[in-house]
Amino acid sequence: MHGVTPDYAGIKKNEIQFGRFISDYDVDSKSPVIVVGAHVVRSLFRDQPNVVGQQVRVRGQVYTIIGQIKPVEEATAPGGRKRRFNYEERINYIPATTAMARYKGDDEVNRIEILAYEVGEMPDLMEQIENTLTQTHRGIFDFEIRTQNEQLEELKKLENSFTYSLGGIAGISLLVGGIGIMNVMLASVSERIREIGVRKAIGARSHDIFIQFLAEAVVISVLGGLLGLVASVGLLSLARDFIPEGQNISNMP
């Protein structure tokens, strides 16, 4: 849940489906009103297309819904299931002053989002913001200014680190699995000495016996991998269907 001012609607470009967004009056009067995302509407009200005027409880506080954000279109996820890949649907908005009064207990602002009309204006705009904040904070540089490009670079670095970590884990898993299969096949060879002797006695070559045991190892590995994959997908599906999503908003009876 975000505490915002009316100008925030021009930054996020969220389309209001019913009702309206936060107004100056809501901010000035610290009104207990809320603009809800489509996720809340689906979770709490289900069959009601328009929930404006309804009341919800958020962290023990009661709010009246004044606006409802239009949901995004569904996209097809892997497996053919329809999914909505929009984080914005899970965000709900209340007046900034209401958030300060009810949850923070002070009038400090911990985040400001600014929209530049042109990309070329970013350097000058960042310099102006830094000068203004430095002056406002009396020369104390206790703030951070970041652009979306910088945030994107951080996400890319995090993604690369995650990819390398998964690659390392996969490599270790393959090594351990290979050692396990090797030990099993060595034990199998030891237990089947007589079979090997009989096959060689009737003309089988060492190469033929090697191919036999190699084929057995490959079949065991493939079947084990497929079984593990099917089990993983099944468990994830069960977890997705039966574990409820975190929700700190409830509707009022």
KOLTOR-508234 format. One record per residue (C-alpha): x, y, z; residue number from 1. Coordinates in nm, 2 decimals, padded with zeros to 4 digits. Layout:
<atoms>
{atom {X, Y, Z}, NUM}
...
</atoms>
This chain:
<atoms>
{atom {00.00, 00.00, 00.00}, 1}
{atom {00.14, 00.34, -00.10}, 2}
{atom {00.06, 00.68, 00.04}, 3}
{atom {00.05, 00.92, -00.25}, 4}
{atom {-00.06, 01.26, -00.37}, 5}
{atom {-00.29, 01.34, -00.67}, 6}
{atom {00.02, 01.39, -00.90}, 7}
{atom {00.12, 01.03, -00.86}, 8}
{atom {-00.15, 00.93, -01.11}, 9}
{atom {00.04, 01.12, -01.38}, 10}
{atom {00.35, 00.91, -01.31}, 11}
{atom {00.21, 00.56, -01.31}, 12}
{atom {-00.05, 00.62, -01.57}, 13}
{atom {-00.29, 00.37, -01.40}, 14}
{atom {-00.63, 00.38, -01.57}, 15}
{atom {-00.92, 00.42, -01.33}, 16}
{atom {-01.20, 00.18, -01.42}, 17}
{atom {-01.46, 00.31, -01.16}, 18}
{atom {-01.45, 00.61, -00.93}, 19}
{atom {-01.16, 00.84, -00.91}, 20}
{atom {-00.80, 00.88, -00.78}, 21}
{atom {-00.67, 01.05, -00.47}, 22}
{atom {-00.76, 01.43, -00.47}, 23}
{atom {-00.61, 01.74, -00.30}, 24}
{atom {-00.91, 01.74, -00.06}, 25}
{atom {-00.83, 01.38, 00.05}, 26}
{atom {-00.47, 01.48, 00.12}, 27}
{atom {-00.56, 01.80, 00.30}, 28}
{atom {-00.82, 01.63, 00.52}, 29}
{atom {-00.63, 01.31, 00.57}, 30}
{atom {-00.94, 01.12, 00.44}, 31}
{atom {-00.97, 00.75, 00.52}, 32}
{atom {-01.02, 00.66, 00.15}, 33}
{atom {-00.84, 00.41, -00.07}, 34}
{atom {-00.79, 00.33, -00.44}, 35}
{atom {-00.77, -00.04, -00.48}, 36}
{atom {-00.59, -00.25, -00.74}, 37}
{atom {-00.76, -00.53, -00.94}, 38}
{atom {-00.60, -00.80, -00.73}, 39}
{atom {-00.79, -00.68, -00.42}, 40}
{atom {-01.12, -00.67, -00.62}, 41}
{atom {-01.07, -01.02, -00.74}, 42}
{atom {-00.97, -01.15, -00.40}, 43}
{atom {-01.23, -00.99, -00.18}, 44}
{atom {-01.53, -00.90, -00.40}, 45}
{atom {-01.50, -01.16, -00.68}, 46}
{atom {-01.84, -01.12, -00.86}, 47}
{atom {-01.88, -00.75, -00.80}, 48}
{atom {-01.76, -00.54, -01.10}, 49}
{atom {-01.78, -00.21, -00.93}, 50}
{atom {-01.67, -00.19, -00.56}, 51}
{atom {-01.66, 00.19, -00.52}, 52}
{atom {-01.83, 00.28, -00.19}, 53}
{atom {-01.74, -00.05, -00.02}, 54}
{atom {-01.53, -00.05, 00.29}, 55}
{atom {-01.22, -00.25, 00.36}, 56}
{atom {-01.00, -00.30, 00.66}, 57}
{atom {-00.62, -00.25, 00.61}, 58}
{atom {-00.39, -00.32, 00.91}, 59}
{atom {-00.68, -00.26, 01.15}, 60}
{atom {-00.79, 00.07, 00.98}, 61}
{atom {-01.12, 00.11, 00.79}, 62}
{atom {-01.11, 00.28, 00.45}, 63}
{atom {-01.38, 00.36, 00.20}, 64}
{atom {-01.30, 00.27, -00.16}, 65}
{atom {-01.32, 00.57, -00.39}, 66}
{atom {-01.15, 00.43, -00.70}, 67}
{atom {-01.08, 00.10, -00.87}, 68}
{atom {-00.79, 00.06, -01.11}, 69}
{atom {-00.85, -00.12, -01.44}, 70}
{atom {-00.70, -00.47, -01.45}, 71}
{atom {-00.44, -00.55, -01.71}, 72}
{atom {-00.50, -00.80, -01.98}, 73}
{atom {-00.41, -01.16, -01.92}, 74}
{atom {-00.11, -01.32, -02.08}, 75}
{atom {-00.04, -01.69, -02.15}, 76}
{atom {00.21, -01.84, -01.91}, 77}
{atom {00.42, -02.15, -01.97}, 78}
{atom {00.19, -02.45, -01.96}, 79}
{atom {-00.10, -02.26, -02.13}, 80}
{atom {-00.25, -02.11, -01.82}, 81}
{atom {-00.36, -01.75, -01.82}, 82}
{atom {-00.16, -01.52, -01.59}, 83}
{atom {-00.15, -01.15, -01.51}, 84}
{atom {00.21, -01.03, -01.49}, 85}
{atom {00.15, -00.69, -01.34}, 86}
{atom {00.28, -00.60, -01.00}, 87}
{atom {00.08, -00.27, -01.01}, 88}
{atom {-00.24, -00.47, -00.97}, 89}
{atom {-00.14, -00.56, -00.61}, 90}
{atom {-00.07, -00.20, -00.51}, 91}
{atom {-00.34, 00.01, -00.33}, 92}
{atom {-00.32, 00.39, -00.28}, 93}
{atom {-00.42, 00.61, 00.01}, 94}
{atom {-00.36, 00.98, 00.07}, 95}
{atom {00.00, 01.05, 00.18}, 96}
{atom {-00.11, 01.24, 00.48}, 97}
{atom {-00.34, 00.96, 00.59}, 98}
{atom {-00.05, 00.71, 00.57}, 99}
{atom {00.17, 00.94, 00.77}, 100}
{atom {-00.09, 00.99, 01.04}, 101}
{atom {-00.20, 00.63, 01.07}, 102}
{atom {00.11, 00.43, 01.02}, 103}
{atom {00.43, 00.64, 01.04}, 104}
{atom {00.33, 00.88, 01.32}, 105}
{atom {00.53, 01.17, 01.16}, 106}
{atom {00.53, 01.38, 00.85}, 107}
{atom {00.85, 01.25, 00.70}, 108}
{atom {00.86, 01.15, 00.33}, 109}
{atom {01.08, 00.85, 00.26}, 110}
{atom {01.03, 00.84, -00.12}, 111}
{atom {00.96, 01.08, -00.40}, 112}
{atom {00.91, 00.98, -00.76}, 113}
{atom {00.97, 01.24, -01.03}, 114}
{atom {00.88, 01.20, -01.40}, 115}
{atom {01.10, 01.37, -01.66}, 116}
{atom {00.93, 01.47, -01.99}, 117}
{atom {01.24, 01.39, -02.20}, 118}
{atom {01.53, 01.15, -02.14}, 119}
{atom {01.78, 01.43, -02.22}, 120}
{atom {01.66, 01.63, -01.93}, 121}
{atom {01.76, 01.37, -01.67}, 122}
{atom {02.11, 01.50, -01.59}, 123}
{atom {01.99, 01.86, -01.53}, 124}
{atom {01.69, 01.73, -01.34}, 125}
{atom {01.90, 01.51, -01.11}, 126}
{atom {02.13, 01.80, -01.04}, 127}
{atom {01.84, 02.03, -00.95}, 128}
{atom {01.69, 01.76, -00.73}, 129}
{atom {02.02, 01.71, -00.55}, 130}
{atom {02.08, 02.08, -00.50}, 131}
{atom {01.72, 02.12, -00.36}, 132}
{atom {01.74, 01.83, -00.13}, 133}
{atom {02.09, 01.93, -00.01}, 134}
{atom {01.96, 02.27, 00.07}, 135}
{atom {01.65, 02.14, 00.24}, 136}
{atom {01.85, 01.89, 00.45}, 137}
{atom {02.10, 02.17, 00.55}, 138}
{atom {02.40, 02.02, 00.36}, 139}
{atom {02.35, 01.67, 00.50}, 140}
{atom {02.36, 01.41, 00.22}, 141}
{atom {02.13, 01.16, 00.38}, 142}
{atom {01.94, 01.07, 00.07}, 143}
{atom {01.99, 00.88, -00.25}, 144}
{atom {01.88, 00.97, -00.60}, 145}
{atom {01.84, 00.68, -00.85}, 146}
{atom {01.70, 00.67, -01.20}, 147}
{atom {01.51, 00.38, -01.35}, 148}
{atom {01.82, 00.29, -01.56}, 149}
{atom {02.03, 00.25, -01.25}, 150}
{atom {01.76, 00.03, -01.09}, 151}
{atom {01.75, -00.18, -01.40}, 152}
{atom {02.12, -00.23, -01.39}, 153}
{atom {02.10, -00.34, -01.03}, 154}
{atom {01.83, -00.59, -01.12}, 155}
{atom {02.04, -00.72, -01.41}, 156}
{atom {02.34, -00.77, -01.17}, 157}
{atom {02.11, -00.95, -00.93}, 158}
{atom {01.97, -01.17, -01.21}, 159}
{atom {02.32, -01.25, -01.32}, 160}
{atom {02.43, -01.35, -00.97}, 161}
{atom {02.12, -01.56, -00.94}, 162}
{atom {02.19, -01.73, -01.27}, 163}
{atom {02.55, -01.80, -01.18}, 164}
{atom {02.44, -01.94, -00.84}, 165}
{atom {02.19, -02.17, -01.00}, 166}
{atom {02.45, -02.28, -01.25}, 167}
{atom {02.69, -02.37, -00.97}, 168}
{atom {02.42, -02.56, -00.78}, 169}
{atom {02.33, -02.75, -01.10}, 170}
{atom {02.69, -02.83, -01.16}, 171}
{atom {02.74, -02.96, -00.81}, 172}
{atom {02.42, -03.16, -00.84}, 173}
{atom {02.53, -03.32, -01.16}, 174}
{atom {02.87, -03.41, -01.01}, 175}
{atom {02.71, -03.57, -00.70}, 176}
{atom {02.45, -03.75, -00.92}, 177}
{atom {02.72, -03.88, -01.15}, 178}
{atom {02.92, -04.01, -00.86}, 179}
{atom {02.62, -04.18, -00.72}, 180}
{atom {02.53, -04.34, -01.05}, 181}
{atom {02.89, -04.45, -01.09}, 182}
{atom {02.89, -04.62, -00.75}, 183}
{atom {02.56, -04.79, -00.83}, 184}
{atom {02.69, -04.92, -01.16}, 185}
{atom {03.02, -05.04, -01.00}, 186}
{atom {02.82, -05.23, -00.75}, 187}
{atom {02.60, -05.37, -01.03}, 188}
{atom {02.91, -05.49, -01.21}, 189}
{atom {03.05, -05.66, -00.90}, 190}
{atom {02.72, -05.84, -00.84}, 191}
{atom {02.69, -05.95, -01.20}, 192}
{atom {03.04, -06.10, -01.25}, 193}
{atom {02.90, -06.44, -01.34}, 194}
{atom {02.67, -06.29, -01.60}, 195}
{atom {02.96, -06.10, -01.75}, 196}
{atom {03.17, -06.42, -01.75}, 197}
{atom {02.89, -06.62, -01.93}, 198}
{atom {02.85, -06.35, -02.19}, 199}
{atom {03.22, -06.34, -02.26}, 200}
{atom {03.23, -06.72, -02.28}, 201}
{atom {02.97, -06.72, -02.55}, 202}
{atom {03.16, -06.46, -02.76}, 203}
{atom {03.06, -06.12, -02.62}, 204}
{atom {03.33, -05.85, -02.64}, 205}
{atom {03.43, -05.62, -02.36}, 206}
{atom {03.30, -05.33, -02.58}, 207}
{atom {02.95, -05.50, -02.59}, 208}
{atom {02.94, -05.54, -02.22}, 209}
{atom {03.05, -05.18, -02.17}, 210}
{atom {02.77, -05.06, -02.40}, 211}
{atom {02.52, -05.26, -02.20}, 212}
{atom {02.61, -05.11, -01.87}, 213}
{atom {02.64, -04.76, -02.02}, 214}
{atom {02.29, -04.79, -02.17}, 215}
{atom {02.15, -04.91, -01.83}, 216}
{atom {02.31, -04.61, -01.66}, 217}
{atom {02.16, -04.37, -01.92}, 218}
{atom {01.82, -04.52, -01.89}, 219}
{atom {01.83, -04.50, -01.51}, 220}
{atom {01.95, -04.13, -01.52}, 221}
{atom {01.68, -04.02, -01.77}, 222}
{atom {01.40, -04.20, -01.59}, 223}
{atom {01.51, -04.05, -01.26}, 224}
{atom {01.54, -03.70, -01.40}, 225}
{atom {01.19, -03.72, -01.56}, 226}
{atom {01.04, -03.86, -01.24}, 227}
{atom {01.20, -03.58, -01.04}, 228}
{atom {01.08, -03.32, -01.29}, 229}
{atom {00.72, -03.45, -01.28}, 230}
{atom {00.73, -03.46, -00.90}, 231}
{atom {00.86, -03.10, -00.88}, 232}
{atom {00.59, -02.96, -01.12}, 233}
{atom {00.32, -03.15, -00.93}, 234}
{atom {00.43, -03.02, -00.60}, 235}
{atom {00.46, -02.66, -00.73}, 236}
{atom {00.11, -02.68, -00.87}, 237}
{atom {-00.02, -02.81, -00.54}, 238}
{atom {00.15, -02.53, -00.35}, 239}
{atom {00.02, -02.27, -00.59}, 240}
{atom {-00.34, -02.39, -00.56}, 241}
{atom {-00.36, -02.46, -00.19}, 242}
{atom {-00.12, -02.20, -00.03}, 243}
{atom {-00.31, -01.87, 00.01}, 244}
{atom {-00.14, -01.55, -00.10}, 245}
{atom {-00.04, -01.30, 00.16}, 246}
{atom {-00.32, -01.05, 00.21}, 247}
{atom {-00.35, -00.77, 00.47}, 248}
{atom {-00.67, -00.63, 00.34}, 249}
{atom {-01.02, -00.76, 00.43}, 250}
{atom {-01.36, -00.65, 00.33}, 251}
{atom {-01.61, -00.52, 00.58}, 252}
{atom {-01.93, -00.71, 00.65}, 253}
</atoms>
